[in-house]
Amino acid sequence: MIDLVETTSSWRRLSPRMLVIHPFQEVVRAAPALLGLLVAGTSSGGQGQWWSIGGVGLMVVLGMLRWFTTTYRITPEHVQVRRGLLTRKVVTVPRDRVRTVDVTSHVLHRVLGLARVEVGTGTSERRREGRLKLDALSAAEAARLRVELLHRSPAATSTSSTSSTSSAASAAEISVTPPAGSTPAAETELARMRPEWVRFGPFTMSGLVTVGVVAGFVSRLVSEGNVDLGRVGPVQETLRWFRAMSLPLEITTVVLVLVVFVSVASTLGYVLAFGNFRLTRHPEGTLHVTRGLLTTRATTIEERRLRGVEVTEPLLLRAVRGARLSAVTTGLRAAQGAQRGGSLLLPPAPRAAAVSVARLVLPRVADAPSDSSASGASPVTVGLTAHGPAALRRRFTRAYGVHALVLATLVALWLWAGLPSWTWLTAAALLPLTALLAADRYRSLGHALTSGYLVTRWGSFSRRRVALECDGVIGWNVERSFFQRRAGLVTLTATTAAGKQGYQVRDVDLAEALRLAAAGTPGLLDPFLVEEQHVSPVG
């Protein structure tokens, strides 16, 4: 993305209905400070209330200025946004660099028939200017813009011979406008939200975020308004009732209340975030994801940029045989996670449904390197190769090493600092759970090479299985820590431009790691392997 000097052309304004949205957003964003001013003004005889009213007025003016100072235009080569009051700035995105177009509609947007459009170029997450935002367009204009920017087909003309391969591919893409009177091709539905999937909501534990948000909002409100919660009647009664309990009963009560609140909040968040979920395939080579009950979001993923899939099974979700599916693709914000980054292909659902959708999304590669027993086996169902006894010993050594350190620390604090004895006794009683965790971490380890995909699996609290297309691998890293060298193990990392830009095969034998790398990208390691064979041992 680049900044240009203002150029002359026809510029369009955003929808005038955003004059309602932006002032409202500014007031909500400043709500804790404004409420603090209001409470402080009330406690001081009402003199500070005018400051609160003035603050609301200032927020409204700032929100309205965003409409007067923001314009945009779409040219055959660029998407441009011009904004700023004192400092005018034109931000330009080349259309051949557009990777994603997210269309989001919050509740107020939907009431007014508007949508927010974010155009992503796939740049680093640390560079927030990598996403160009248009807030807000009419819903029809936003949908048309998404189709125009992402549904492209190769042109018949060739590019200049001096261009690089990637530049030539980008330059050969043009927008396609359907002929007048033609009927748009129908999309193929791959998945749809089912009511019974709501049962997976409590096991996502997303309600913990809600607990943090509520606690932060209350804390800031109390701080801004100088409110003493200890003097509030209901709070005093609750604290008095709570302090009358014994310590074990207090802990049990807190845990039960937290579990119930988190479960309810997680279920409610699941319904609001994934209600009306739908995954479809467009005939022009894109996957289209729509979701959201109150706030709707539509994300389009180009299949030619898809490099694989990731099946994630958090511990609680795995206990009820659930999983979620995300895409390993270039141009999406993987650093923020699948749900916020837009790579989500299926919300928490039955694992069988995630596997089924993954098989529909991944293309089959018939004539590709494979080490599985069944030639051309699906990457999402193929059996994985275990990592051997050395990896098993390493899992138990690390687990018991950490547990022993924590237990020794608690015992020392009990002997010399008066720490209650139940702390180290509880830690000692959890030793069997540590063994179960180490065994589960080992069972999660595995890898395979099938149908042109590298498959790797790891993790216990959050088990992940990634199927990465070998054609998308741009390099291999072999890392060995001090303890891995003693165990004869390495961590093999397949680097790629997609997803998290690196996927690991953890704690595997060195010979097996080199075999995987050589088979995954034939010829890439040949110079290094040949050179190693000619090096004679010293001594």
C-alpha positions as CSV (number, residue, x, y, z in Angstrom):
1,M,0.0,0.0,0.0
2,I,1.3,3.5,-0.9
3,D,0.4,7.1,-0.2
4,L,0.0,9.4,-3.2
5,V,-0.4,13.0,-3.8
6,E,-4.0,14.0,-4.6
7,T,-5.0,13.3,-8.2
8,T,-7.9,14.7,-10.1
9,S,-10.8,12.4,-10.9
10,S,-14.4,11.7,-9.8
11,W,-14.5,11.0,-6.1
12,R,-17.5,9.6,-4.3
13,R,-18.6,10.1,-0.7
14,L,-19.7,7.4,1.7
15,S,-23.4,7.0,2.4
16,P,-24.9,10.1,4.1
17,R,-26.6,7.7,6.5
18,M,-23.3,7.2,8.3
19,L,-23.8,10.7,9.8
20,V,-25.9,8.7,12.3
21,I,-23.4,5.9,12.8
22,H,-20.1,7.6,13.3
23,P,-21.3,10.1,16.1
24,F,-23.0,7.1,17.9
25,Q,-19.7,5.1,17.7
26,E,-17.7,8.0,19.0
27,V,-20.1,8.5,22.0
28,V,-20.0,4.7,22.8
29,R,-16.2,4.7,22.6
30,A,-16.0,7.5,25.1
31,A,-18.9,6.2,27.3
32,P,-16.8,5.3,30.4
33,A,-15.1,8.7,30.5
34,L,-18.4,10.5,29.9
35,L,-20.2,8.4,32.6
36,G,-17.4,9.2,35.0
37,L,-17.8,12.9,34.4
38,L,-21.5,12.6,34.9
39,V,-21.1,10.7,38.2
40,A,-18.4,13.1,39.4
41,G,-20.6,16.1,38.5
42,T,-23.6,14.7,40.3
43,S,-21.6,14.1,43.5
44,S,-20.2,17.6,43.4
45,G,-23.5,19.4,43.1
46,G,-24.1,19.1,39.4
47,Q,-21.4,21.5,38.2
48,G,-19.6,18.8,36.3
49,Q,-22.7,17.7,34.2
50,W,-22.1,20.4,31.7
51,W,-18.6,18.9,31.0
52,S,-20.3,15.6,30.2
53,I,-22.8,17.2,27.9
54,G,-20.0,19.1,26.2
55,G,-18.1,15.9,25.8
56,V,-21.0,14.2,24.1
57,G,-21.4,17.2,21.7
58,L,-17.7,17.1,20.9
59,M,-17.9,13.3,20.1
60,V,-20.9,14.0,17.8
61,V,-19.0,16.7,15.9
62,L,-16.0,14.5,15.4
63,G,-18.1,11.7,14.1
64,M,-19.8,14.0,11.6
65,L,-16.5,15.3,10.3
66,R,-15.5,11.8,9.2
67,W,-18.2,11.9,6.5
68,F,-17.2,15.4,5.3
69,T,-13.5,14.6,5.1
70,T,-13.7,11.0,3.6
71,T,-14.1,10.2,-0.1
72,Y,-13.2,7.2,-2.3
73,R,-13.0,6.1,-5.8
74,I,-12.6,2.8,-7.7
75,T,-10.5,2.9,-10.9
76,P,-9.5,0.0,-13.2
77,E,-6.1,-0.1,-11.5
78,H,-6.6,1.1,-8.0
79,V,-8.9,1.5,-4.9
80,Q,-8.3,4.9,-3.4
81,V,-9.5,6.5,-0.2
82,R,-9.0,10.2,0.6
83,R,-9.4,11.4,4.2
84,G,-8.2,13.9,6.7
85,L,-9.2,17.5,7.7
86,L,-5.9,19.3,8.5
87,T,-3.6,16.8,6.7
88,R,-5.2,15.4,3.5
89,K,-4.1,11.9,2.7
90,V,-4.8,9.7,-0.3
91,V,-4.2,5.9,0.3
92,T,-4.0,3.8,-2.7
93,V,-4.3,0.0,-3.0
94,P,-3.4,-1.6,-6.4
95,R,-6.3,-3.8,-7.4
96,D,-4.0,-6.7,-8.3
97,R,-2.8,-6.7,-4.7
98,V,-6.3,-7.1,-3.2
99,R,-6.5,-10.4,-1.3
100,T,-9.7,-10.1,0.8
101,V,-12.8,-8.0,1.0
102,D,-14.7,-8.3,4.3
103,V,-18.2,-7.0,4.5
104,T,-19.5,-6.4,8.0
105,S,-22.8,-5.0,9.2
106,H,-23.4,-4.2,12.9
107,V,-26.8,-3.8,14.3
108,L,-27.1,-0.1,13.5
109,H,-25.6,-0.7,10.1
110,R,-28.3,-3.2,9.3
111,V,-31.1,-0.9,10.6
112,L,-29.9,1.8,8.2
113,G,-29.2,-0.7,5.3
114,L,-25.4,-0.1,5.4
115,A,-22.2,-2.2,5.5
116,R,-18.6,-1.7,6.3
117,V,-16.1,-2.8,3.7
118,E,-12.4,-3.7,4.5
119,V,-10.1,-4.3,1.6
120,G,-7.1,-6.4,2.6
121,T,-3.8,-6.7,0.8
122,G,-2.2,-9.5,2.8
123,T,0.5,-7.3,4.3
124,S,1.9,-7.8,7.8
125,E,-0.4,-7.5,10.7
126,R,1.8,-4.9,12.3
127,R,1.1,-2.6,9.4
128,R,-2.5,-1.6,10.0
129,E,-2.6,0.5,6.9
130,G,-2.6,-2.9,5.0
131,R,-6.3,-2.8,5.3
132,L,-8.3,-0.1,3.6
133,K,-11.7,0.6,5.3
134,L,-14.8,2.1,3.9
135,D,-17.4,2.8,6.6
136,A,-20.0,2.9,5.5
137,L,-21.5,2.0,2.1
138,S,-25.0,0.9,1.2
139,A,-25.4,-2.9,1.5
140,A,-26.0,-3.3,-2.3
141,E,-22.9,-1.2,-3.1
142,A,-20.8,-3.2,-0.6
143,A,-21.9,-6.5,-2.2
144,R,-21.2,-5.3,-5.7
145,L,-17.8,-4.0,-4.7
146,R,-16.8,-7.4,-3.2
147,V,-17.8,-9.2,-6.4
148,E,-16.0,-6.7,-8.6
149,L,-12.7,-6.8,-6.6
150,L,-12.4,-10.6,-6.1
151,H,-14.2,-12.4,-8.9
152,R,-11.5,-12.2,-11.6
153,S,-10.5,-14.5,-14.4
154,P,-7.3,-14.8,-16.4
155,A,-7.0,-12.5,-19.4
156,A,-6.2,-13.8,-22.8
157,T,-3.3,-11.5,-23.3
158,S,0.2,-12.3,-22.1
159,T,2.3,-10.0,-20.0
160,S,5.7,-8.6,-20.6
161,S,8.6,-11.0,-20.6
162,T,10.6,-8.7,-18.3
163,S,8.0,-9.1,-15.5
164,S,8.5,-11.6,-12.7
165,T,6.2,-14.7,-12.5
166,S,4.2,-13.4,-9.6
167,S,3.8,-9.9,-11.2
168,A,2.8,-11.4,-14.5
169,A,0.1,-13.5,-12.8
170,S,-1.2,-10.4,-11.0
171,A,-1.2,-8.3,-14.2
172,A,-3.0,-11.0,-16.1
173,E,-6.1,-10.7,-13.8
174,I,-8.9,-8.4,-14.9
175,S,-12.3,-7.7,-13.6
176,V,-15.2,-9.5,-15.3
177,T,-18.5,-7.8,-15.8
178,P,-21.3,-10.2,-16.6
179,P,-23.1,-9.5,-20.0
180,A,-26.3,-7.6,-19.8
181,G,-29.3,-9.8,-19.1
182,S,-27.2,-12.8,-18.1
183,T,-28.1,-14.9,-15.0
184,P,-25.4,-15.1,-12.3
185,A,-24.1,-18.6,-11.7
186,A,-25.4,-20.2,-8.6
187,E,-23.2,-20.9,-5.6
188,T,-22.7,-24.4,-4.2
189,E,-23.5,-24.7,-0.5
190,L,-20.8,-26.6,1.4
191,A,-22.0,-26.1,5.0
192,R,-24.7,-24.4,6.9
193,M,-25.3,-23.7,10.6
194,R,-27.4,-26.4,12.3
195,P,-29.4,-25.7,15.5
196,E,-27.9,-28.7,17.3
197,W,-24.4,-27.2,17.0
198,V,-25.3,-24.7,19.8
199,R,-24.4,-27.5,22.3
200,F,-20.8,-26.8,21.5
201,G,-21.1,-23.2,22.6
202,P,-20.3,-23.7,26.3
203,F,-17.2,-25.7,25.5
204,T,-15.6,-22.9,23.5
205,M,-14.9,-20.9,26.7
206,S,-15.2,-17.7,24.8
207,G,-17.2,-16.3,27.7
208,L,-13.9,-15.7,29.6
209,V,-13.4,-12.8,27.2
210,T,-16.8,-11.5,28.3
211,V,-15.8,-11.7,31.9
212,G,-12.6,-9.7,31.2
213,V,-14.5,-7.1,29.2
214,V,-17.2,-6.6,31.9
215,A,-14.6,-6.5,34.6
216,G,-12.6,-3.9,32.7
217,F,-15.6,-1.7,32.0
218,V,-16.8,-1.8,35.6
219,S,-13.3,-1.0,36.8
220,R,-12.9,1.9,34.5
221,L,-16.3,3.3,35.4
222,V,-15.6,3.0,39.1
223,S,-12.2,4.7,38.6
224,E,-13.6,7.5,36.5
225,G,-16.5,8.2,38.8
226,N,-14.6,7.7,42.1
227,V,-17.3,5.2,43.3
228,D,-16.7,3.0,46.4
229,L,-18.4,-0.3,45.6
230,G,-18.0,-1.3,49.3
231,R,-20.7,1.2,50.2
232,V,-23.2,0.0,47.7
233,G,-26.0,-1.9,49.5
234,P,-26.3,-5.1,47.3
235,V,-22.5,-5.4,47.2
236,Q,-22.2,-5.1,51.0
237,E,-24.9,-7.8,51.5
238,T,-23.2,-10.2,49.0
239,L,-19.7,-9.7,50.6
240,R,-21.2,-10.3,54.1
241,W,-22.8,-13.5,52.9
242,F,-19.7,-14.6,51.1
243,R,-17.4,-14.0,54.1
244,A,-19.6,-16.1,56.4
245,M,-18.6,-19.2,54.4
246,S,-15.7,-21.5,55.0
247,L,-12.7,-21.3,52.6
248,P,-13.5,-24.5,50.7
249,L,-17.1,-23.4,50.3
250,E,-15.9,-20.0,49.1
251,I,-13.7,-21.5,46.4
252,T,-16.5,-23.9,45.3
253,T,-19.0,-21.1,45.1
254,V,-16.7,-18.9,43.1
255,V,-15.9,-21.7,40.7
256,L,-19.5,-22.6,40.2
257,V,-20.6,-19.0,39.6
258,L,-17.7,-18.5,37.1
259,V,-18.5,-21.8,35.3
260,V,-22.2,-20.9,35.0
261,F,-21.5,-17.4,33.8
262,V,-18.9,-18.4,31.3
263,S,-21.0,-21.2,29.9
264,V,-24.0,-18.9,29.4
265,A,-21.9,-16.1,28.0
266,S,-20.1,-18.6,25.7
267,T,-23.3,-20.0,24.4
268,L,-24.8,-16.6,23.8
269,G,-21.6,-15.4,22.1
270,Y,-21.6,-18.6,19.9
271,V,-25.2,-17.9,18.7
272,L,-24.5,-14.2,18.0
273,A,-21.2,-14.8,16.2
274,F,-22.2,-17.9,14.2
275,G,-25.9,-17.6,13.7
276,N,-26.9,-17.9,10.0
277,F,-23.4,-19.3,9.2
278,R,-23.1,-20.4,5.6
279,L,-20.1,-21.6,3.5
280,T,-20.5,-21.6,-0.3
281,R,-18.3,-22.1,-3.3
282,H,-18.7,-19.6,-6.2
283,P,-18.2,-20.9,-9.7
284,E,-15.5,-18.4,-10.4
285,G,-13.2,-19.9,-7.8
286,T,-13.9,-18.4,-4.4
287,L,-15.2,-19.6,-1.1
288,H,-17.8,-17.3,0.5
289,V,-18.4,-17.3,4.3
290,T,-21.3,-15.4,5.9
291,R,-22.1,-15.4,9.6
292,G,-23.5,-13.4,12.4
293,L,-26.9,-13.0,14.0
294,L,-26.9,-9.3,15.0
295,T,-23.6,-8.3,13.4
296,T,-23.2,-10.0,10.0
297,R,-19.9,-10.6,8.3
298,A,-19.1,-11.8,4.8
299,T,-15.6,-13.0,3.9
300,T,-14.4,-14.2,0.5
301,I,-11.4,-16.5,0.1
302,E,-9.9,-17.1,-3.3
303,E,-9.3,-20.9,-3.8
304,R,-6.2,-20.3,-5.9
305,R,-4.6,-18.8,-2.7
306,L,-5.7,-21.7,-0.5
307,R,-2.7,-23.7,0.6
308,G,-4.4,-26.1,3.1
309,V,-6.7,-26.4,6.1
310,E,-6.3,-26.5,9.9
311,V,-8.6,-28.6,12.1
312,T,-8.4,-27.3,15.7
313,E,-9.7,-29.3,18.7
314,P,-9.4,-27.5,22.1
315,L,-9.4,-29.8,25.0
316,L,-13.0,-29.1,26.2
317,L,-14.3,-29.2,22.6
318,R,-12.5,-32.4,21.9
319,A,-14.1,-34.0,25.0
320,V,-17.5,-33.7,23.2
321,R,-16.1,-34.7,19.8
322,G,-16.1,-31.2,18.4
323,A,-13.7,-29.2,16.2
324,R,-13.4,-26.1,14.1
325,L,-12.0,-25.6,10.7
326,S,-9.9,-22.8,9.3
327,A,-8.2,-22.1,6.0
328,V,-4.4,-21.9,5.5
329,T,-4.3,-19.2,2.8
330,T,-2.4,-16.1,1.8
331,G,-3.9,-12.7,2.4
332,L,-5.9,-13.3,5.6
333,R,-5.1,-12.0,9.1
334,A,-4.0,-15.3,10.7
335,A,-2.1,-13.4,13.4
336,Q,-5.4,-12.4,15.0
337,G,-6.9,-15.9,14.9
338,A,-9.3,-17.6,12.6
339,Q,-12.4,-15.9,13.9
340,R,-11.2,-12.3,13.8
341,G,-8.9,-12.8,10.9
342,G,-11.5,-14.2,8.5
343,S,-9.9,-17.6,7.8
344,L,-12.7,-19.5,9.6
345,L,-14.4,-22.1,7.4
346,L,-16.5,-23.9,10.0
347,P,-17.4,-22.8,13.6
348,P,-17.2,-25.3,16.5
349,A,-19.2,-28.2,15.2
350,P,-19.0,-32.0,15.2
351,R,-15.6,-33.2,14.2
352,A,-17.1,-35.4,11.5
353,A,-18.6,-32.2,9.9
354,A,-15.3,-30.4,10.1
355,V,-13.6,-33.4,8.4
356,S,-16.3,-33.5,5.7
357,V,-16.0,-29.8,4.9
358,A,-12.2,-30.0,4.8
359,R,-12.4,-32.8,2.2
360,L,-14.7,-30.7,0.1
361,V,-12.5,-27.6,0.3
362,L,-9.2,-29.3,-0.4
363,P,-8.5,-30.3,-4.0
364,R,-7.3,-33.8,-4.7
365,V,-3.8,-34.2,-6.0
366,A,-3.5,-37.6,-7.7
367,D,0.1,-37.6,-9.0
368,A,1.9,-36.3,-6.0
369,P,4.5,-37.6,-3.5
370,S,2.9,-39.8,-0.8
371,D,4.2,-42.0,2.0
372,S,0.8,-43.2,3.2
373,S,-0.3,-46.8,2.8
374,A,-3.2,-45.8,0.6
375,S,-2.0,-43.8,-2.5
376,G,-3.9,-40.5,-2.8
377,A,-5.4,-40.7,0.7
378,S,-7.2,-37.6,2.0
379,P,-4.9,-35.4,4.0
380,V,-7.6,-34.9,6.7
381,T,-8.2,-38.6,7.3
382,V,-4.9,-40.3,6.5
383,G,-3.3,-42.2,9.4
384,L,-0.3,-40.4,10.9
385,T,3.2,-41.7,11.6
386,A,4.1,-41.8,15.4
387,H,7.2,-40.1,16.6
388,G,8.8,-42.9,18.5
389,P,10.0,-43.6,22.1
390,A,12.4,-40.7,22.2
391,A,9.6,-38.2,21.7
392,L,7.5,-40.1,24.3
393,R,10.3,-39.8,26.9
394,R,10.7,-36.1,26.1
395,R,7.0,-35.4,26.7
396,F,7.2,-37.1,30.2
397,T,10.5,-35.5,31.1
398,R,9.3,-32.0,30.3
399,A,5.9,-32.5,32.1
400,Y,7.4,-34.0,35.3
401,G,10.2,-31.6,35.3
402,V,7.9,-28.6,35.4
403,H,5.6,-30.3,37.9
404,A,8.6,-31.2,40.2
405,L,9.8,-27.6,40.1
406,V,6.4,-26.2,41.1
407,L,6.1,-28.8,43.9
408,A,9.5,-28.1,45.3
409,T,8.8,-24.4,45.3
410,L,5.5,-24.9,47.2
411,V,7.2,-27.2,49.7
412,A,10.0,-24.6,50.3
413,L,7.4,-21.9,50.8
414,W,5.5,-24.1,53.3
415,L,8.6,-24.8,55.3
416,W,10.1,-21.3,55.4
417,A,7.3,-18.9,54.6
418,G,4.2,-20.4,56.3
419,L,2.4,-21.3,53.1
420,P,-0.7,-23.5,53.8
421,S,0.1,-27.2,53.5
422,W,-2.9,-27.8,51.2
423,T,-1.1,-26.0,48.4
424,W,1.8,-28.5,48.0
425,L,-0.5,-31.5,48.9
426,T,-2.8,-30.4,46.0
427,A,0.2,-30.2,43.7
428,A,1.3,-33.6,44.7
429,A,-2.2,-35.1,44.1
430,L,-2.1,-33.7,40.6
431,L,0.8,-35.9,39.5
432,P,-1.4,-38.4,37.8
433,L,-3.0,-35.6,35.7
434,T,0.5,-34.6,34.6
435,A,1.1,-38.1,33.4
436,L,-2.2,-38.1,31.5
437,L,-1.3,-34.8,29.9
438,A,2.1,-36.0,28.8
439,A,0.6,-39.1,27.3
440,D,-2.0,-37.1,25.5
441,R,0.6,-34.8,24.1
442,Y,2.5,-37.7,22.7
443,R,-0.6,-39.3,21.2
444,S,-1.3,-36.0,19.4
445,L,2.1,-36.0,17.7
446,G,2.1,-37.3,14.2
447,H,2.9,-36.6,10.5
448,A,2.3,-37.8,7.0
449,L,2.9,-37.0,3.4
450,T,0.0,-37.8,1.1
451,S,-1.6,-36.4,-2.1
452,G,0.9,-33.6,-2.3
453,Y,0.2,-32.4,1.3
454,L,2.4,-32.3,4.4
455,V,0.2,-33.3,7.4
456,T,1.3,-32.5,10.9
457,R,-0.5,-32.7,14.3
458,W,0.5,-31.5,17.7
459,G,-0.9,-30.1,21.0
460,S,-3.1,-31.2,23.9
461,F,-4.9,-28.3,25.4
462,S,-5.5,-27.3,21.7
463,R,-4.8,-30.1,19.3
464,R,-4.2,-28.9,15.8
465,R,-3.9,-30.9,12.6
466,V,-2.7,-29.0,9.5
467,A,-2.7,-30.2,6.0
468,L,-0.3,-27.9,4.0
469,E,0.1,-28.2,0.3
470,C,3.7,-29.0,-0.6
471,D,3.6,-26.6,-3.6
472,G,3.1,-23.8,-1.0
473,V,6.2,-24.6,0.9
474,I,9.0,-22.2,0.2
475,G,11.6,-23.5,2.6
476,W,12.5,-25.9,5.5
477,N,14.0,-25.1,8.8
478,V,15.6,-27.8,11.0
479,E,16.0,-26.7,14.7
480,R,17.6,-28.6,17.5
481,S,17.7,-27.5,21.2
482,F,20.3,-28.8,23.6
483,F,17.9,-31.4,25.0
484,Q,16.7,-32.4,21.5
485,R,20.3,-33.1,20.4
486,R,20.7,-35.4,23.4
487,A,17.5,-37.2,22.4
488,G,18.4,-37.3,18.7
489,L,15.3,-35.3,17.8
490,V,14.7,-32.1,15.7
491,T,11.8,-29.8,15.0
492,L,11.1,-29.5,11.2
493,T,9.4,-26.3,10.1
494,A,7.8,-25.9,6.7
495,T,7.8,-22.2,5.9
496,T,5.1,-20.8,3.6
497,A,3.6,-17.5,2.7
498,A,0.2,-18.7,3.8
499,G,-1.5,-18.8,7.3
500,K,1.0,-18.6,10.2
501,Q,3.9,-18.7,7.7
502,G,5.4,-21.7,9.4
503,Y,4.1,-25.2,10.5
504,Q,6.1,-27.6,12.6
505,V,6.7,-31.3,12.7
506,R,7.8,-31.5,16.3
507,D,10.3,-33.9,17.9
508,V,10.9,-36.1,14.9
509,D,14.1,-38.1,14.1
510,L,16.6,-36.2,12.0
511,A,16.7,-38.8,9.3
512,E,12.9,-38.7,9.1
513,A,12.8,-34.9,9.0
514,L,15.3,-34.8,6.1
515,R,13.3,-37.5,4.2
516,L,10.1,-35.5,4.7
517,A,11.7,-32.3,3.4
518,A,13.3,-34.0,0.4
519,A,10.0,-35.8,-0.5
520,G,7.9,-32.7,0.0
521,T,9.9,-30.5,-2.3
522,P,12.0,-32.8,-4.5
523,G,15.5,-31.4,-5.4
524,L,15.4,-28.5,-2.9
525,L,17.8,-30.3,-0.4
526,D,19.9,-32.3,-2.9
527,P,22.9,-29.9,-2.8
528,F,23.0,-30.0,1.0
529,L,22.6,-33.7,1.2
530,V,25.2,-34.4,-1.4
531,E,27.7,-32.1,0.3
532,E,27.1,-33.8,3.7
533,Q,27.8,-37.2,2.1
534,H,31.2,-36.0,1.0
535,V,32.2,-34.7,4.4
536,S,34.3,-37.3,6.3
537,P,34.0,-37.6,10.0
538,V,36.7,-35.9,12.1
539,G,38.9,-38.1,14.2
